[in-house]
């Protein structure tokens, strides 16, 4: 028996007794960059430097029902992705060179790839942390090595905005 066996057994038991409810995501993307930046708490271009998953106690984090896991004894957990970005350019709400967002694992949250650069519109979650959903204008800056026209157009509009701030 290796040193990880007890932890693995607990995780397998928790997964076997947990239930995951699935919900469809209903939302409407902002029609313009102006609307998107008004509703976002942070807007920036950044590269994903770290990505990890964390199981959190819903009593501490206030989990969305779409990603809630019910464990042994009825204890509720939420599965989160914690994504850290190296910020290249910021337009709103970023005053440092790195920023971390916490996305609950649900149908509505955006999935990021390690080492890829994104234009990010982040909102504030119910627990006060930054999160990114598929309901905003977040997009990869490059697709298959080529500039993504959608992100390119937004960045062009954002660069015309009065509040461009370079990341520190």
C-alpha positions in Angstrom: 0.0 0.0 0.0 1.5 3.3 -1.0 1.3 6.5 1.1 -1.5 8.0 -1.2 -3.9 5.0 -0.9 -5.9 6.3 2.1 -6.5 9.6 0.4 -7.4 7.9 -2.9 -9.9 5.7 -1.0 -11.5 8.7 0.6 -11.8 10.5 -2.8 -13.3 7.4 -4.5 -15.8 7.0 -1.6 -16.7 10.7 -1.8 -17.2 10.5 -5.6 -19.3 7.3 -5.3 -21.6 8.9 -2.7 -21.7 12.4 -4.3 -24.4 13.6 -6.6 -24.0 16.3 -9.3 -26.9 18.2 -10.5 -26.8 19.5 -14.1 -28.4 22.8 -15.2 -28.4 24.5 -18.6 -26.8 27.9 -18.8 -29.1 30.6 -19.9 -27.6 34.0 -20.7 -27.1 36.7 -23.2 -23.7 38.0 -24.2 -23.3 41.8 -24.1 -24.0 43.2 -27.5 -21.1 45.7 -27.4 -17.7 46.2 -25.8 -19.1 49.3 -24.0 -21.8 47.2 -22.3 -19.4 44.4 -21.5 -16.8 46.7 -19.9 -19.6 48.5 -17.9 -20.8 45.2 -16.4 -17.4 43.7 -15.7 -15.3 44.2 -12.6 -12.0 43.5 -14.4 -11.1 43.5 -18.1 -7.6 42.5 -19.3 -5.5 40.5 -21.7 -3.5 37.8 -20.0 -1.8 34.5 -20.4 -2.8 31.5 -18.3 0.2 30.7 -16.1 -1.3 28.3 -13.6 -4.5 26.3 -13.6 -5.6 24.0 -10.8 -8.8 22.5 -9.4 -9.9 22.9 -5.8 -12.7 21.2 -3.9 -14.2 23.7 -1.4 -16.7 23.6 1.4 -19.9 25.3 0.1 -20.5 26.9 3.6 -17.3 28.9 3.0 -17.6 29.6 -0.7 -21.3 29.8 -1.3 -21.4 27.3 -4.2 -23.7 27.6 -7.2 -26.2 24.7 -7.2 -25.0 23.7 -10.7 -21.6 22.6 -9.4 -22.6 21.4 -5.9 -21.5 17.9 -4.9 -23.2 16.3 -2.0 -20.8 14.2 0.0 -21.0 11.8 2.9 -23.3 13.0 5.6 -24.9 15.6 3.3 -21.9 17.9 3.4 -21.8 20.1 0.3 -18.7 20.8 -1.8 -18.1 22.8 -4.9 -15.4 22.1 -7.6 -13.5 25.2 -8.6 -10.9 26.0 -11.2 -8.3 28.5 -10.0 -6.7 30.2 -12.9 -3.7 32.6 -12.6 -3.0 35.0 -15.4 0.1 37.0 -16.3 -1.5 40.3 -17.2 -0.3 42.0 -20.4 -2.7 44.9 -20.6 -5.6 46.0 -18.4 -8.5 48.2 -19.0 -10.4 47.9 -15.7 -10.0 46.5 -12.2 -6.4 45.2 -12.4 -3.6 46.9 -10.6 -0.9 44.2 -10.6 0.9 41.9 -13.1 -0.9 38.7 -12.1 -4.5 38.0 -11.2 -6.3 34.9 -10.1 -9.9 34.0 -10.9 -12.0 31.2 -9.4 -14.4 29.6 -11.7 -16.9 27.1 -10.3 -17.2 24.0 -12.5 -20.6 24.5 -14.1 -22.1 24.8 -17.6 -21.9 28.6 -17.4 -18.2 29.0 -16.5 -15.5 29.6 -19.1 -12.9 26.9 -19.5 -9.3 28.2 -19.9 -6.2 26.4 -21.4 -2.8 26.6 -19.8 -0.3 28.9 -21.7 -3.0 30.4 -23.9 -3.6 34.2 -24.0 -7.2 35.5 -23.5 -9.1 38.8 -23.6 -10.9 38.4 -20.2 -14.1 40.1 -18.9 -14.3 39.0 -15.3 -17.3 39.5 -13.0 -17.7 39.4 -9.3 -19.2 36.2 -8.0 -21.7 36.0 -5.1 -18.7 35.2 -2.8 -16.8 38.3 -3.9 -14.2 36.6 -6.1 -13.5 37.1 -9.8 -15.1 34.6 -12.1 -15.6 34.3 -15.9 -18.6 32.9 -17.6 -19.5 32.0 -21.2 -22.1 34.8 -20.9 -19.6 37.6 -21.6 -17.2 38.5 -24.3 -14.1 36.6 -23.0 -12.2 35.0 -25.9 -8.8 33.6 -26.8 -6.6 36.1 -28.5 -5.3 33.5 -30.9 -7.0 30.5 -32.5 -4.8 27.8 -34.1 -1.9 30.3 -34.0 -3.8 33.0 -35.9 -5.3 36.2 -34.4 -8.9 35.6 -33.3 -10.9 38.3 -35.2 -13.5 38.5 -32.4 -11.0 39.3 -29.6 -9.0 41.5 -32.1 -12.1 43.7 -32.7 -12.8 44.0 -29.0 -9.1 44.9 -28.2 -9.2 47.5 -30.9 -12.3 49.1 -29.3 -10.9 48.8 -25.8 -7.7 50.5 -26.9 -9.8 53.5 -27.9 -11.3 53.7 -24.4 -10.1 56.4 -22.0 -9.1 54.1 -19.1 -6.4 51.9 -20.6 -3.9 50.9 -17.9 -0.7 48.9 -18.5 -0.2 46.1 -16.0 2.5 46.7 -13.4 
